[in-house]
Amino acid sequence: MKLFVALVCAAALATAPPAVADEIEVIDARLTAAEEGFVLAADFAFELNPRLAETVANGVPLYFVVEFELTRPRWWWFDEKAASKRLQLRLSYHALSRQYRLSTGVLQQNYATLEEALNILRRLRNWPVIERGAGLAQASYAGALRMRLDVTLLPKPFQLSALTSRELNLESQWKRFIFRPPVAVPSPAPAAADGREPNGAEGR
């Protein structure tokens, strides 16, 4: 009986689909209020497969794109798109300095190892996605976030290879979450110089 169970378990393991190593998992996504509006923080889980690690080590930069959308569902009409943002992160290796570089826009930072650079890439912090004064209603909004490797920015030979091989494809599903803007607390009106309330009522 034990032998039969062992054979069944072995067969199940042999036929089970392998764990997908070319996907990004969005572990968490959250919006918080900041001086400029609302900023987004997110954590991702992924590894570079040997093909991608070798590609970047040979001097070919990898471009990762983070996309964010915020919509307000409306049963009587199309959903309202309240915000849409796109962030591009460039991962590269410089042979002269033997360092990996992670950059976005004019900001860049060097790292001694690939794992150090990936640890920063996996942790997105303080990304401004909703400007102050965006006019959000006191309602529930649907947030969505994803990350993907932009294969369209790879050299042409790699783009062609990506059409037939999953080794150069790396992306996540949309991570969806509910966001409710905090209720704004009105600032108290200043008292008049004579001690009376602004409306003319006598202070008590």
C-alpha positions, 0 to 999 in steps of 0.5 A: 500500500505504501509503495502504491501511494509513493508511486501515485505521488511520484506520478502526480509530481511528474505530471504537475505543471512546473512553477512559472519562473517568468512571471512577476508577482505583485505582492502588495500595492497601497496608496497613501496621502502625501504633500503632493497628493497620493503616492504609491508603494508596492512590492514585487516578487520575481527573479531573472532567469539565466537568459535575462541575467546573461543578457544584462551582464553582456551589456544589454539594458533591460527596461521595466515598466510599472503601470498604474490605473485608478477608475471609479465604477459607474453602473449607469455609464462607462467607468471614470478614469481618475488617474493613469501613470507609467514609470520606466526603470532601466537596469544595466551593467557597466563593464568598466566599473563592474557595477549594475545601474538602476535608473529612472529619468535623470536619477540613477544609482549603482550597485555592486551585484545584480541581486542588490539592484533587483532588491531595489527594483522589487520595492517601489516607494513614494511614486506620485500617482495622483496629484493634489486637487485631482477632485476625487469623489468620496467614493470607492475607486478601483486601483490596478497595478502591474509590472512588465519587461518591455521587450519592444526596447530590446535589440531587434534580434532579442525581440524576434527571440521573444516571439518564440521563447518565454525566456525573454518575457517577464510580466505580472498580472494586474493587481487590483485593489480598492481605494477610498479617498480619506474624508477631508477635514475642513480647517477651523475658521479664524476667530475675529479680532474682537473675540466674536465668531466670524458670522457675527455671533458673540463668543461664549 
